[in-house]
Amino acid sequence: MLNSKTELFPPEIQHLIAFALEDAWQELKRDPLAVSPSLKERLASTMVELAADGEADPLKLKRAALHVVRERRGAFDE
């Protein structure tokens, strides 16, 4: 999933995205109702978009992606 999205990035950026994705995923897994393959895909897509815009801080990638998926999930809960 992630490899095909990040293959155009330099290896160090690929590593940062993978690290941030795994960190965010571990946080989300604490809530069993929140875990789904599509959610992980959305995390990855958001991180790739941010990295393409120049963001290389794994903590910022994680926080932004978590914000996006939580915001989207909240819209479905209403």
DRENTIMAR-118368 format. One record per residue (C-alpha): residue in one letter; x negated, y negated, z. Coordinates in pm, whole numbers, padded with zeros to 5 digits. Layout:
residues N
SITE | a | X | Y | Z
...
This chain:
residues 78
SITE | m | 00000 | 00000 | 00000
SITE | l | -00252 | -00260 | 00112
SITE | n | -00538 | -00156 | -00116
SITE | s | -00357 | -00244 | -00437
SITE | k | -00262 | -00585 | -00298
SITE | t | -00609 | -00678 | -00174
SITE | e | -00836 | -00534 | -00442
SITE | l | -00901 | -00880 | -00591
SITE | f | -01034 | -01014 | -00260
SITE | p | -01397 | -00983 | -00152
SITE | p | -01460 | -00687 | 00083
SITE | e | -01491 | -00906 | 00393
SITE | i | -01147 | -01061 | 00329
SITE | q | -01000 | -00716 | 00264
SITE | h | -01136 | -00608 | 00601
SITE | l | -00990 | -00915 | 00776
SITE | i | -00646 | -00853 | 00625
SITE | a | -00656 | -00483 | 00720
SITE | f | -00762 | -00571 | 01076
SITE | a | -00487 | -00833 | 01112
SITE | l | -00227 | -00597 | 00967
SITE | e | -00315 | -00316 | 01204
SITE | d | -00316 | -00554 | 01501
SITE | a | 00026 | -00694 | 01409
SITE | w | 00163 | -00346 | 01344
SITE | q | 00050 | -00224 | 01686
SITE | e | 00232 | -00518 | 01843
SITE | l | 00553 | -00448 | 01652
SITE | k | 00541 | -00076 | 01732
SITE | r | 00615 | -00160 | 02094
SITE | d | 00975 | -00213 | 01981
SITE | p | 01090 | 00116 | 01822
SITE | l | 01392 | -00056 | 01667
SITE | a | 01165 | -00294 | 01476
SITE | v | 00945 | -00034 | 01309
SITE | s | 01006 | 00052 | 00945
SITE | p | 00791 | 00094 | 00633
SITE | s | 00953 | -00212 | 00476
SITE | l | 00856 | -00419 | 00779
SITE | k | 00493 | -00317 | 00747
SITE | e | 00510 | -00398 | 00375
SITE | r | 00643 | -00746 | 00457
SITE | l | 00360 | -00799 | 00706
SITE | a | 00107 | -00700 | 00441
SITE | s | 00263 | -00917 | 00171
SITE | t | 00270 | -01220 | 00397
SITE | m | -00094 | -01174 | 00494
SITE | v | -00201 | -01132 | 00132
SITE | e | -00016 | -01450 | 00035
SITE | l | -00185 | -01644 | 00314
SITE | a | -00527 | -01503 | 00227
SITE | a | -00471 | -01599 | -00137
SITE | d | -00413 | -01954 | -00014
SITE | g | -00748 | -01944 | 00165
SITE | e | -00661 | -01832 | 00517
SITE | a | -00933 | -01603 | 00654
SITE | d | -00867 | -01612 | 01029
SITE | p | -00724 | -01272 | 01132
SITE | l | -00542 | -01420 | 01431
SITE | k | -00369 | -01678 | 01211
SITE | l | -00281 | -01409 | 00957
SITE | k | -00131 | -01194 | 01231
SITE | r | 00065 | -01475 | 01396
SITE | a | 00206 | -01607 | 01069
SITE | a | 00308 | -01263 | 00944
SITE | l | 00472 | -01174 | 01275
SITE | h | 00659 | -01503 | 01269
SITE | v | 00790 | -01432 | 00919
SITE | v | 00911 | -01080 | 00993
SITE | r | 01063 | -01175 | 01326
SITE | e | 01239 | -01473 | 01172
SITE | r | 01375 | -01258 | 00892
SITE | r | 01483 | -00988 | 01137
SITE | g | 01662 | -01250 | 01347
SITE | a | 01858 | -01359 | 01041
SITE | f | 01989 | -01003 | 01002
SITE | d | 02076 | -00976 | 01371
SITE | e | 02318 | -01271 | 01356
